[in-house]
């Protein structure tokens, strides 16, 4: 018979050991945060959490705070066919450089903006026709018609794609085209479009549509993989027509009913339909994303870039595509926005659903306003996140003091991501003004150097002002002190939002 071994543990002895171990772990994690986190604001946010909410703070830091990826782990080289990647890049650089010289006068005082972007991330193209699409009820009919006329291929990638009425309408066209022999490829973000994984995606595959989830979420690394999402919304048809902007595929973007009735909230958003050579870059982005997340690799071929070899006159609008993400050497979109702000001389109009920017961005806005530039910002009055809205509120007082005018949209939820500068250059894309868009997610913006489009976007902004309330600086400063404290506290978490 084996007698059980009895071990007597004295609580008065073990408790101090556990306490000491607890503090050692806390100090060790804080040291790691200080060493590994280059962004001071983000480091302070994590330190705050670890010190005051140790278990929650450490769990958040080790799940989403550590950059487990290498800087360029997402970048896969494209395959080669009759025209390899190096050849294409060389042609693109020469192509952009030539346009920059020939159309120098058209860029006006934003010539430096175009110059800083194109060597690393933005092809400059001149042969384009751009159409502004306001809200989902305008975008989706254009998308459906364009898809129905596809002759060779359809490439599509979305952050959010819903299994609802419009989602199925578009899916039906994709399946119909795939059965007709058209190559149809669809990338969906595995987090943003999680609701279609087991139903709509299966139907698409069975009908011949090639599908691929972007950065598939795995249980083991669930939290970390919630970062680095594909926030892009891109459609490319036959390499000549592209769509890009803020509108996902969901019924909530269609304002068919009276706004703010029942469960329906009016969604104000902006998208672009581009026909011409700027689609080259949208195509290139899609192919790179596809080769990262799909099982097969698409070889680079001239058939995907027909506008590089034809001289069809699509239009005369200058377009540049700015792209950024974890695979970018620089935060190209943030740099482009800041450069445009600093180059502006008269007016800057900004619309964004999430305003938790880097200090360099707010500094640029204040410098512009203090220099006499009219700076106006449209933000949601009705937000889809109480915490994000509270953090955003904490940034407004400094901007208001500098002369920036801020409007809170009241008609519904404003989801557009646009900027118009001096009535000459326009930004429309997927990037919000926050750390997640500037650093963690894959984003894409279109920059259009065209007075006509800028005028249309400016008119839309002024119409939205009619449905908004301006924040008055004195009223804002007189808000309840407890509200200001809560907003400042939420701001401490802004690098994590």
C-alpha positions in Angstrom: 0.0 0.0 0.0 1.3 3.4 -1.0 0.6 6.1 1.5 -0.2 9.5 0.1 2.4 12.1 0.7 1.1 15.1 2.7 2.6 18.5 2.2 1.7 21.2 4.6 1.8 24.7 3.1 1.9 27.6 5.4 -0.3 30.4 3.9 1.7 33.0 5.8 4.8 31.9 3.9 3.5 31.4 0.4 1.4 34.6 0.2 4.4 37.0 0.4 6.2 34.9 -2.3 3.2 35.2 -4.6 2.9 38.9 -4.0 6.6 39.4 -4.8 6.3 37.2 -7.9 3.3 39.3 -9.0 5.2 42.6 -8.7 8.2 41.1 -10.5 5.9 40.1 -13.4 4.3 43.5 -13.5 7.7 45.2 -13.6 9.1 42.8 -16.2 6.1 43.5 -18.5 6.4 47.3 -18.0 10.1 47.1 -19.0 9.2 45.0 -22.1 6.6 47.6 -23.1 9.1 50.5 -22.7 11.8 48.6 -24.7 9.6 47.3 -27.5 7.0 50.0 -28.1 8.5 52.9 -30.1 5.3 55.0 -30.0 5.4 56.9 -26.7 1.7 57.5 -26.5 1.0 53.8 -27.1 3.6 52.8 -24.6 2.0 55.0 -21.9 -1.4 53.6 -22.7 -0.2 50.0 -22.2 1.7 51.0 -19.0 -1.4 52.6 -17.7 -3.4 49.5 -18.3 -0.8 47.1 -16.9 -0.3 49.1 -13.7 -4.0 49.9 -12.9 -5.6 46.8 -14.5 -2.8 44.3 -14.4 -4.5 41.1 -15.7 -6.6 42.9 -18.3 -3.6 45.1 -19.4 -1.2 42.2 -19.8 -3.8 40.2 -21.7 -4.3 43.1 -24.1 -0.7 43.8 -24.5 0.4 40.2 -25.3 -2.6 39.7 -27.6 -2.7 42.9 -29.6 0.1 45.1 -28.5 3.1 43.0 -29.6 4.0 43.2 -33.2 4.4 39.5 -33.9 4.9 40.1 -37.6 8.1 41.1 -39.3 7.7 44.4 -41.0 7.3 42.9 -44.5 5.8 39.5 -43.7 2.8 40.3 -45.8 4.6 41.2 -48.9 4.8 38.4 -51.4 6.4 38.8 -54.8 4.0 38.5 -57.7 4.7 35.8 -60.1 6.0 36.6 -63.6 4.7 35.9 -67.0 5.5 37.8 -70.2 6.1 40.9 -68.0 7.7 40.4 -64.6 7.3 42.5 -61.5 10.6 44.3 -61.9 9.7 45.3 -65.4 6.3 46.5 -64.4 7.7 48.6 -61.6 10.3 50.2 -63.9 7.7 51.1 -66.4 5.4 52.5 -63.7 8.1 54.7 -62.3 9.0 56.0 -65.8 5.3 56.4 -66.6 4.6 58.4 -63.4 7.7 60.5 -63.7 6.7 61.5 -67.3 3.2 62.5 -66.3 4.5 64.5 -63.4 6.6 66.5 -65.8 4.1 66.9 -68.5 1.2 68.0 -66.2 3.2 70.0 -63.7 0.9 73.0 -64.1 -2.2 70.8 -63.4 -0.8 69.7 -60.0 -0.4 73.4 -59.1 1.1 73.9 -55.6 0.4 70.2 -54.9 3.2 69.1 -57.1 5.2 68.2 -54.0 2.4 65.9 -52.8 2.5 63.9 -56.0 6.3 63.8 -55.9 6.5 62.5 -52.4 4.0 59.7 -52.9 4.7 58.2 -56.3 8.2 56.7 -55.8 7.0 54.4 -53.1 3.3 53.9 -53.3 1.4 55.9 -55.8 1.3 55.6 -59.6 0.4 58.9 -61.2 -2.0 58.6 -64.2 -3.6 61.1 -66.5 -6.0 59.1 -68.7 -9.0 58.7 -66.3 -12.6 59.4 -65.9 -13.8 59.6 -62.3 -17.4 59.6 -61.1 -18.4 60.5 -57.6 -20.9 58.0 -56.0 -22.8 59.3 -53.0 -24.1 56.7 -50.6 -25.0 53.1 -51.2 -28.1 53.7 -53.2 -26.0 55.4 -55.8 -23.0 53.1 -55.7 -24.7 49.7 -55.9 -26.6 50.2 -59.2 -23.3 51.3 -60.8 -21.5 48.3 -59.4 -24.2 45.9 -60.6 -24.2 47.3 -64.1 -20.5 47.3 -64.4 -20.2 43.7 -63.2 -22.9 42.5 -65.7 -20.8 43.9 -68.5 -17.6 42.1 -67.5 -15.9 40.4 -70.4 -12.7 38.9 -69.0 -12.4 39.1 -65.2 -13.8 40.5 -62.0 -11.6 41.1 -59.0 -13.2 42.1 -55.7 -12.0 42.6 -52.1 -14.0 43.9 -49.2 -13.6 44.4 -45.5 -17.4 43.9 -44.8 -19.6 41.9 -47.1 -23.0 40.9 -45.7 -25.3 38.0 -46.5 -28.2 40.3 -47.1 -30.3 41.7 -50.0 -27.5 43.7 -51.8 -24.9 41.1 -50.8 -26.9 38.4 -52.6 -27.7 40.6 -55.6 -24.0 41.2 -56.2 -23.2 37.5 -55.4 -25.8 36.3 -58.0 -24.1 38.4 -60.7 -20.7 37.0 -59.7 -22.0 33.5 -59.8 -23.7 34.1 -63.2 -20.4 35.5 -64.6 -18.3 32.6 -63.3 -20.7 30.1 -64.9 -20.3 32.0 -68.2 -16.5 31.5 -68.1 -15.5 34.9 -66.7 -12.7 34.7 -64.1 -14.2 35.9 -60.8 -12.0 36.3 -57.7 -13.2 37.5 -54.3 -11.2 38.4 -51.2 -13.2 38.9 -48.0 -11.7 39.9 -44.7 -12.0 37.0 -42.3 -13.0 39.2 -39.4 -15.1 41.9 -41.1 -17.0 39.5 -43.3 -17.2 36.6 -40.8 -20.9 36.2 -41.3 -20.5 34.9 -44.8 -17.9 32.2 -44.2 -20.2 29.3 -43.9 -23.0 30.3 -46.3 -22.5 32.8 -49.0 -18.8 31.9 -49.6 -19.8 28.2 -50.0 -22.4 29.1 -52.6 -19.9 31.3 -54.5 -17.3 28.5 -54.6 -19.8 26.0 -55.8 -20.7 28.3 -58.7 -17.0 28.7 -59.8 -16.1 31.9 -58.0 -12.6 31.7 -56.6 -12.6 33.0 -53.0 -10.0 33.7 -50.4 -10.2 34.9 -46.7 -7.7 37.6 -45.9 -5.4 36.8 -42.9 -7.6 33.9 -41.7 -8.4 34.1 -38.0 -7.1 31.2 -36.0 -8.2 30.4 -32.4 -4.6 30.3 -31.1 -3.8 33.8 -32.3 -7.3 35.2 -32.3 -6.6 38.5 -30.6 -3.4 39.4 -32.5 -5.0 38.6 -35.8 -7.8 41.1 -35.1 -5.1 43.6 -36.0 -3.7 43.8 -39.6 -7.2 43.5 -41.2 -7.8 44.2 -44.9 -10.0 47.4 -44.6 -9.9 48.0 -48.4 -13.0 48.1 -50.6 -11.8 47.5 -54.2 -13.5 46.2 -57.4 -11.6 45.8 -60.7 -13.5 44.8 -63.9 -11.5 43.8 -67.0 -8.5 45.9 -65.8 -10.2 49.1 -67.0 -12.9 50.0 -64.5 -12.4 50.2 -60.7 -14.3 51.2 -57.6 -12.8 52.4 -54.4 -14.0 54.3 -51.3 -15.7 53.9 -48.0 -18.8 51.9 -48.8 -18.8 48.2 -47.9 -21.4 45.7 -49.2 -24.3 45.9 -46.8 -28.0 46.9 -46.8 -27.4 49.5 -44.1 -25.6 51.7 -46.7 -28.9 51.9 -48.7 -31.1 54.8 -47.5 -34.3 53.7 -49.1 -36.5 54.3 -46.0 -37.0 57.5 -44.1 -33.8 57.9 -42.1 -33.4 57.0 -38.4 -36.6 55.0 -38.4 -36.9 51.7 -36.5 -33.5 50.0 -36.7 -32.5 51.9 -39.8 -29.9 54.6 -39.4 -29.1 57.0 -42.3 -25.6 56.2 -43.6 -23.7 59.0 -45.3 -20.7 57.7 -47.3 -18.7 58.3 -50.4 -17.2 56.1 -53.2 -15.5 56.6 -56.6 -15.9 54.8 -59.9 -12.7 55.1 -61.9 -12.3 54.3 -65.6 -8.8 54.5 -67.0 -5.2 54.0 -66.2 -5.5 54.6 -62.4 -7.1 51.1 -62.3 -3.5 49.7 -62.9 -2.7 50.4 -59.3 -6.0 49.0 -57.9 -5.3 45.9 -60.0 -1.8 45.6 -58.6 -3.1 46.0 -55.0 -5.6 43.2 -55.6 -3.1 40.8 -57.2 -0.7 41.3 -54.3 -3.4 40.7 -51.8 -4.6 37.7 -53.7 -1.2 36.1 -53.8 -0.8 36.6 -50.0 -4.1 35.0 -49.0 -5.1 32.6 -51.8 -3.8 29.1 -52.3 -2.8 29.7 -55.8 -0.5 32.4 -57.2 -1.6 34.7 -60.0 1.2 35.4 -62.5 1.6 39.0 -63.6 0.3 39.3 -67.1 -0.5 42.1 -69.6 -4.1 40.9 -69.8 -4.6 42.3 -66.3 -3.2 45.7 -67.2 -4.7 46.6 -70.6 -4.6 50.4 -70.0 -0.8 50.3 -70.0 -0.7 49.1 -73.6 -3.7 51.0 -75.1 -4.2 54.7 -75.8 -7.9 54.8 -75.3 -9.0 58.2 -74.1 -10.9 57.5 -70.9 -10.7 61.1 -69.7 -8.3 63.8 -68.6 -8.4 63.5 -64.8 -5.1 63.0 -62.9 -5.4 60.2 -60.4 -3.0 58.8 -57.9 -3.6 55.8 -55.7 -2.0 55.9 -52.2 -1.7 52.6 -50.4 -0.4 51.7 -46.9 -0.4 48.8 -44.5 1.9 46.6 -42.4 3.8 45.8 -45.6 4.6 49.5 -46.3 8.0 51.0 -45.6 6.3 54.3 -44.6 2.8 55.2 -43.5 2.1 56.6 -47.0 -1.5 57.6 -46.5 -0.8 59.6 -43.4 2.2 61.3 -45.0 0.0 62.2 -48.1 -2.7 63.7 -45.9 -0.3 65.7 -43.8 1.6 66.9 -46.9 -1.6 68.0 -48.6 -2.6 69.9 -45.4 0.7 71.7 -45.2 0.6 72.7 -48.9 -3.0 74.1 -48.7 -3.4 77.8 -49.0 -7.1 78.5 -48.7 -9.4 75.7 -47.6 -9.4 72.2 -46.2 -12.6 70.2 -45.8 -12.4 66.8 -44.0 -15.0 64.2 -43.4 -14.2 61.2 -41.1 -16.2 58.8 -39.0 -13.3 58.1 -36.5 -11.1 61.0 -35.4 -8.3 59.7 -33.2 -5.3 61.0 -35.1 -1.6 61.0 -34.6 -0.2 64.2 -33.0 1.6 65.1 -36.3 -1.7 65.2 -38.1 -3.4 67.4 -35.5 -0.3 69.7 -35.5 -0.6 70.0 -39.3 -4.3 71.0 -39.0 -3.5 73.6 -36.3 -0.6 75.0 -38.3 -2.8 75.4 -41.3 -5.6 77.1 -39.3 -3.2 79.4 -37.5 -1.8 80.3 -40.9 -5.2 81.6 -42.2 -6.4 78.5 -44.0 -10.1 77.7 -43.5 -10.1 74.2 -41.9 -13.5 72.4 -41.4 -14.0 68.9 -40.1 -17.2 66.8 -40.3 -17.5 64.1 -37.6 -20.4 61.9 -36.5 -23.0 63.3 -34.1 -24.4 59.8 -33.9 -21.5 57.3 -33.4 -21.4 53.5 -33.6 -18.9 53.4 -30.7 -19.3 55.3 -27.4 -15.6 54.8 -26.4 -14.3 55.9 -29.8 -16.6 59.0 -29.8 -15.5 59.9 -26.2 -11.8 59.7 -27.2 -12.4 61.7 -30.3 -14.1 64.5 -28.3 -10.9 65.0 -26.3 -9.1 66.2 -29.4 -11.5 69.0 -30.4 -10.7 71.7 -27.9 -7.1 72.3 -29.1 -8.3 72.4 -32.7 -11.1 74.8 -31.9 -8.7 77.1 -30.1 -6.6 77.2 -33.3 -9.5 78.2 -35.4 -10.6 74.9 -36.8 -14.4 74.5 -37.3 -15.8 71.2 -36.3 -19.3 70.0 -37.2 -21.2 67.0 -35.8 -23.4 65.3 -38.4 -27.0 64.8 -37.1 -28.9 63.2 -40.0 -27.4 59.8 -39.3 -24.0 58.2 -39.2 -21.3 59.8 -41.4 -18.9 57.1 -42.6 -17.2 58.9 -45.5 -13.5 59.3 -45.5 -12.7 62.4 -47.7 -10.6 65.5 -47.8 -10.8 68.4 -50.3 -8.0 71.0 -50.4 -8.2 74.4 -52.1 -10.8 73.1 -54.5 -8.0 71.4 -56.5 -7.2 68.0 -54.9 -9.5 65.4 -53.4 -8.9 62.3 -51.2 -11.5 59.5 -51.2 -10.8 56.1 -49.7 -10.9 53.6 -46.9 -8.6 55.2 -44.3 -10.0 56.6 -41.1 -8.1 59.2 -39.1 -6.8 56.9 -36.4 -3.9 54.7 -35.5 -5.6 51.6 -36.8 -5.9 52.9 -40.3 -2.5 54.7 -40.3 -0.5 51.7 -39.0 -2.4 48.4 -38.4 -4.8 47.9 -41.3 -4.4 47.6 -45.1 -5.9 50.7 -46.6 -6.2 52.5 -49.9 -7.0 56.1 -50.9 -7.5 57.7 -54.3 -6.1 61.2 -54.8 -7.7 63.1 -57.6 -6.1 66.3 -58.9 -9.2 67.7 -60.5 -11.2 70.9 -59.8 -14.5 69.5 -61.0 -14.5 66.5 -58.7 -13.2 68.8 -55.8 -16.1 71.1 -56.5 -18.6 68.2 -56.3 -17.1 67.0 -53.0 -17.1 70.5 -51.6 -20.8 70.9 -52.5 -21.5 67.6 -50.7 -19.6 68.8 -47.7 -21.6 72.1 -47.6 -24.9 70.1 -47.9 -23.8 68.0 -45.0 -23.1 71.1 -42.9 -26.8 71.8 -43.3 -27.5 68.5 -41.4 -24.9 69.2 -38.8 -24.3 71.2 -35.6 -21.2 73.3 -35.3 -19.3 72.9 -32.1 -18.8 76.4 -30.5 -15.6 76.7 -28.6 -17.0 78.4 -25.5 -19.9 75.9 -25.2 -17.4 73.0 -25.7 -15.2 74.3 -22.9 -18.2 74.6 -20.6 -19.2 71.0 -20.8 -19.5 69.2 -17.4 -16.2 68.6 -15.8 -17.0 64.9 -15.3 -17.6 64.5 -19.0 -14.2 66.0 -19.8 -12.5 63.7 -17.4 -14.1 60.6 -18.9 -13.2 61.8 -22.4 -9.6 62.4 -21.4 -9.5 59.0 -19.8 -10.8 57.4 -23.0 -8.1 59.3 -24.9 -5.4 57.4 -22.9 -6.7 54.3 -24.7 -6.8 55.9 -28.2 -3.6 54.2 -29.4 -5.4 50.9 -28.8 -8.8 51.8 -30.5 
